[in-house]
Amino acid sequence: MGRPRKVWPEAQVKELIRLREAGRTWKEIGARLGLPRVTCSRYWQEVLGLPAFRVTRQHQQQEDWS
């Protein structure tokens, strides 16, 4: 058993959700939040319980950084 997971500020969680739903990669999300990409993806799956999905290159080209 490892360390207890840190609680993320609500604004950071909302930004994670917004960016991922906009089709951003974990690398892009991690850079925007100042966190490792693995931390972001694990939080998404393990804490939020949201499904993992692969971001396609076509989806990325259609979206702008909001």
DSSP file (Angstrom, degrees, kcal/mol; ACC not computed):
  #  RESIDUE AA STRUCTURE BP1 BP2  ACC     N-H-->O    O-->H-N    N-H-->O    O-->H-N    TCO  KAPPA ALPHA  PHI   PSI    X-CA   Y-CA   Z-CA
    1    1 A M              0   0    0      0, 0.0     2,-0.0     0, 0.0     0, 0.0   0.000 360.0 360.0 360.0 132.2    0.0    0.0    0.0
    2    2 A G        -     0   0    0      1,-0.2     3,-0.1     0, 0.0     0, 0.0  -0.058 360.0 -52.9 -95.1-164.5    1.4    3.4   -1.0
    3    3 A R        -     0   0    0      1,-0.1    -1,-0.2    -2,-0.0     2,-0.1  -0.319  65.8 -94.0 -67.2 153.0    1.0    6.9    0.1
    4    4 A P        -     0   0    0      0, 0.0     2,-0.2     0, 0.0    -1,-0.1  -0.439  48.5-102.7 -65.8 145.0   -2.5    8.3    0.4
    5    5 A R        -     0   0    0     -2,-0.1     2,-0.1     1,-0.1     0, 0.0  -0.473  35.8-115.7 -71.0 136.9   -3.6   10.2   -2.7
    6    6 A K        -     0   0    0     -2,-0.2     2,-0.5     1,-0.1    -1,-0.1  -0.434  27.6-115.6 -70.0 146.0   -3.4   14.0   -2.5
    7    7 A V        -     0   0    0     -2,-0.1    -1,-0.1     1,-0.0     3,-0.0  -0.723  29.2-138.4 -83.2 128.6   -6.7   15.8   -2.8
    8    8 A W        -     0   0    0     -2,-0.5     2,-0.0     1,-0.1     5,-0.0  -0.632  22.8-104.8 -86.1 144.7   -6.8   18.0   -5.9
    9    9 A P    >>  -     0   0    0      0, 0.0     4,-1.9     0, 0.0     3,-0.5  -0.387  31.4-117.1 -62.4 146.9   -8.3   21.5   -5.7
   10   10 A E  H 3> S+     0   0    0      1,-0.3     4,-2.5     2,-0.2     5,-0.2   0.860 114.1  55.5 -56.6 -39.5  -11.7   21.7   -7.4
   11   11 A A  H 3> S+     0   0    0      1,-0.2     4,-2.0     2,-0.2    -1,-0.3   0.881 107.4  49.8 -62.6 -37.3  -10.5   24.1  -10.0
   12   12 A Q  H <> S+     0   0    0     -3,-0.5     4,-2.2     2,-0.2    -1,-0.2   0.887 110.1  50.0 -69.4 -39.0   -7.8   21.7  -11.1
   13   13 A V  H  X S+     0   0    0     -4,-1.9     4,-2.4     2,-0.2    -2,-0.2   0.919 110.7  49.8 -64.3 -43.9  -10.2   18.8  -11.3
   14   14 A K  H  X S+     0   0    0     -4,-2.5     4,-2.6     1,-0.2    -2,-0.2   0.886 110.7  49.7 -62.6 -39.0  -12.5   20.9  -13.5
   15   15 A E  H  X S+     0   0    0     -4,-2.0     4,-2.7     2,-0.2     5,-0.2   0.899 109.3  52.1 -67.2 -40.5   -9.6   21.9  -15.8
   16   16 A L  H  X S+     0   0    0     -4,-2.2     4,-2.3     2,-0.2     5,-0.2   0.945 113.0  44.5 -57.9 -49.4   -8.6   18.2  -16.1
   17   17 A I  H  X S+     0   0    0     -4,-2.4     4,-2.6     1,-0.2     5,-0.2   0.923 113.6  49.9 -63.0 -45.5  -12.1   17.2  -17.1
   18   18 A R  H  X S+     0   0    0     -4,-2.6     4,-1.2     1,-0.2    -1,-0.2   0.925 113.2  45.6 -60.4 -46.5  -12.5   20.2  -19.5
   19   19 A L  H  <>S+     0   0    0     -4,-2.7     5,-2.3     2,-0.2    -1,-0.2   0.905 114.5  46.9 -66.3 -42.2   -9.2   19.5  -21.2
   20   20 A R  H ><5S+     0   0    0     -4,-2.3     3,-1.7    -5,-0.2    -2,-0.2   0.917 111.5  50.3 -68.4 -41.8   -9.7   15.7  -21.6
   21   21 A E  H 3<5S+     0   0    0     -4,-2.6    -1,-0.2     1,-0.3    -2,-0.2   0.752 104.9  59.5 -67.8 -21.9  -13.3   16.1  -22.9
   22   22 A A  T 3<5S-     0   0    0     -4,-1.2    -1,-0.3    -5,-0.2    -2,-0.2   0.470 125.1-104.9 -82.2  -2.2  -11.9   18.6  -25.4
   23   23 A G  T < 5 +     0   0    0     -3,-1.7    -3,-0.2     1,-0.2    -2,-0.1   0.647  65.2 155.9  92.1  15.9   -9.6   15.8  -26.7
   24   24 A R      < -     0   0    0     -5,-2.3    -1,-0.2     1,-0.1     2,-0.1  -0.439  41.9-116.7 -74.4 149.8   -6.3   16.9  -25.2
   25   25 A T     >  -     0   0    0     -2,-0.1     4,-2.5     1,-0.1     5,-0.2  -0.353  24.7-110.2 -78.6 165.0   -3.6   14.2  -24.7
   26   26 A W  H  > S+     0   0    0      1,-0.2     4,-2.9     2,-0.2     5,-0.2   0.859 120.6  56.1 -64.6 -33.7   -2.3   13.4  -21.2
   27   27 A K  H  > S+     0   0    0      2,-0.2     4,-2.1     1,-0.2    -1,-0.2   0.928 110.1  44.0 -62.9 -44.7    1.0   15.0  -22.2
   28   28 A E  H  > S+     0   0    0      2,-0.2     4,-2.2     1,-0.2    -2,-0.2   0.903 115.0  48.9 -65.7 -42.1   -0.8   18.3  -23.0
   29   29 A I  H  X S+     0   0    0     -4,-2.5     4,-2.5     2,-0.2     5,-0.2   0.928 110.7  50.1 -64.8 -45.4   -3.0   18.1  -19.9
   30   30 A G  H  X>S+     0   0    0     -4,-2.9     5,-2.3     1,-0.2     4,-1.5   0.906 111.1  49.3 -59.4 -42.6    0.0   17.4  -17.7
   31   31 A A  H  <5S+     0   0    0     -4,-2.1    -1,-0.2    -5,-0.2    -2,-0.2   0.909 112.2  48.1 -63.6 -41.4    1.9   20.4  -19.2
   32   32 A R  H  <5S+     0   0    0     -4,-2.2    -2,-0.2     1,-0.2    -1,-0.2   0.882 119.1  38.7 -67.2 -38.6   -1.1   22.7  -18.7
   33   33 A L  H  <5S-     0   0    0     -4,-2.5    -1,-0.2     2,-0.2    -2,-0.2   0.587 108.3-120.8 -89.1 -10.8   -1.6   21.6  -15.1
   34   34 A G  T  <5S+     0   0    0     -4,-1.5    -3,-0.2     1,-0.3    -4,-0.1   0.841  75.0 114.6  73.7  33.4    2.1   21.3  -14.2
   35   35 A L  S   <S-     0   0    0     -5,-2.3    -1,-0.3    -6,-0.2    -2,-0.2  -0.897  76.6 -87.5-130.3 158.9    1.8   17.7  -13.3
   36   36 A P     >  -     0   0    0      0, 0.0     4,-1.6     0, 0.0     3,-0.3  -0.397  37.2-124.5 -62.9 145.4    3.2   14.4  -14.7
   37   37 A R  H  > S+     0   0    0      1,-0.2     4,-2.3     2,-0.2     5,-0.2   0.854 110.8  56.6 -61.3 -35.0    0.9   13.0  -17.5
   38   38 A V  H  > S+     0   0    0      1,-0.2     4,-2.5     2,-0.2     5,-0.2   0.885 103.2  54.3 -64.8 -38.4    0.6    9.7  -15.6
   39   39 A T  H  > S+     0   0    0     -3,-0.3     4,-2.1     1,-0.2    -1,-0.2   0.914 109.9  47.6 -60.2 -43.3   -0.7   11.5  -12.5
   40   40 A C  H  X S+     0   0    0     -4,-1.6     4,-2.3     2,-0.2    -2,-0.2   0.928 112.9  46.6 -65.3 -46.1   -3.4   13.1  -14.6
   41   41 A S  H  X S+     0   0    0     -4,-2.3     4,-2.1     1,-0.2     5,-0.2   0.883 113.3  49.0 -67.3 -37.3   -4.5    9.9  -16.3
   42   42 A R  H  X>S+     0   0    0     -4,-2.5     4,-3.3     2,-0.2     5,-0.7   0.894 110.3  50.7 -68.7 -38.5   -4.5    7.9  -13.1
   43   43 A Y  I  X>S+     0   0    0     -4,-2.1     5,-2.4    -5,-0.2     4,-1.3   0.930 109.9  51.8 -62.0 -44.0   -6.6   10.6  -11.4
   44   44 A W  I  <5S+     0   0    0     -4,-2.3     6,-2.2     3,-0.2    -2,-0.2   0.924 122.1  30.0 -56.0 -48.7   -9.0   10.5  -14.3
   45   45 A Q  I  <5S+     0   0    0     -4,-2.1     4,-0.2     4,-0.2    -2,-0.2   0.924 128.4  33.8 -81.8 -47.1   -9.4    6.7  -14.1
   46   46 A E  I  <5S+     0   0    0     -4,-3.3    -3,-0.2    -5,-0.2    -2,-0.1   0.862 128.9  27.4 -85.7 -36.9   -8.9    5.8  -10.4
   47   47 A V  I  <<S+     0   0    0     -4,-1.3    -3,-0.2    -5,-0.7    -4,-0.1   0.904 131.1  34.0 -91.9 -49.7  -10.4    8.8   -8.5
   48   48 A L  S   <S-     0   0    0     -5,-2.4    -3,-0.2    -6,-0.2    -4,-0.1   0.716  94.7-139.6 -80.0 -19.6  -13.0   10.2  -10.9
   49   49 A G        +     0   0    0     -6,-0.4    -4,-0.2     1,-0.2    -3,-0.1   0.778  47.0 152.3  68.5  26.7  -13.8    6.7  -12.2
   50   50 A L        -     0   0    0     -6,-2.2    -1,-0.2     1,-0.1    -2,-0.1  -0.612  49.6 -97.7 -91.8 151.6  -14.1    7.9  -15.8
   51   51 A P        -     0   0    0      0, 0.0     2,-0.3     0, 0.0    -1,-0.1  -0.347  32.1-121.2 -71.6 145.6  -13.4    5.6  -18.7
   52   52 A A        +     0   0    0     -2,-0.1     2,-0.3    -7,-0.0   -11,-0.0  -0.635  38.1 170.9 -80.1 140.0  -10.1    5.6  -20.5
   53   53 A F        -     0   0    0     -2,-0.3     2,-0.4     2,-0.0     0, 0.0  -0.990  32.6-114.1-148.6 154.4  -10.1    6.4  -24.1
   54   54 A R        -     0   0    0     -2,-0.3     2,-0.5   -29,-0.0   -29,-0.0  -0.724  25.0-133.3 -91.7 134.8   -7.6    7.2  -26.8
   55   55 A V        -     0   0    0     -2,-0.4     2,-0.2     4,-0.0   -30,-0.0  -0.747  22.8-140.1 -86.6 129.7   -7.4   10.6  -28.3
   56   56 A T     >  -     0   0    0     -2,-0.5     4,-1.8     1,-0.1     5,-0.1  -0.587  14.6-124.8 -91.2 154.4   -7.2   10.5  -32.1
   57   57 A R  H  > S+     0   0    0     -2,-0.2     4,-1.9     1,-0.2     5,-0.2   0.882 111.9  55.6 -62.6 -39.5   -5.0   12.8  -34.2
   58   58 A Q  H  > S+     0   0    0      1,-0.2     4,-1.2     2,-0.2    -1,-0.2   0.903 106.3  50.6 -61.4 -42.1   -8.0   13.9  -36.2
   59   59 A H  H  > S+     0   0    0      1,-0.2     4,-1.1     2,-0.2     3,-0.3   0.894 108.6  52.6 -62.9 -40.3   -9.9   14.9  -33.1
   60   60 A Q  H  < S+     0   0    0     -4,-1.8     3,-0.4     1,-0.2    -1,-0.2   0.882 106.2  52.5 -64.1 -39.2   -6.9   17.0  -31.9
   61   61 A Q  H  < S+     0   0    0     -4,-1.9    -1,-0.2     1,-0.2    -2,-0.2   0.785 107.5  52.7 -70.5 -26.2   -6.7   18.9  -35.2
   62   62 A Q  H  < S+     0   0    0     -4,-1.2     2,-0.3    -3,-0.3    -1,-0.2   0.738 100.3  73.4 -80.4 -23.7  -10.4   19.9  -35.1
   63   63 A E     <  -     0   0    0     -4,-1.1     2,-0.3    -3,-0.4   -41,-0.0  -0.635  67.6-147.8 -95.2 149.3  -10.2   21.4  -31.6
   64   64 A D        -     0   0    0     -2,-0.3     2,-0.8     2,-0.0    -2,-0.0  -0.770  33.4 -98.6-104.5 156.7   -8.6   24.6  -30.5
   65   65 A W              0   0    0     -2,-0.3   -46,-0.0     1,-0.2     0, 0.0  -0.677 360.0 360.0 -71.5 112.5   -7.0   25.3  -27.1
   66   66 A S              0   0    0     -2,-0.8    -1,-0.2   -47,-0.0   -47,-0.0   0.466 360.0 360.0 -84.3 360.0   -9.8   27.0  -25.3
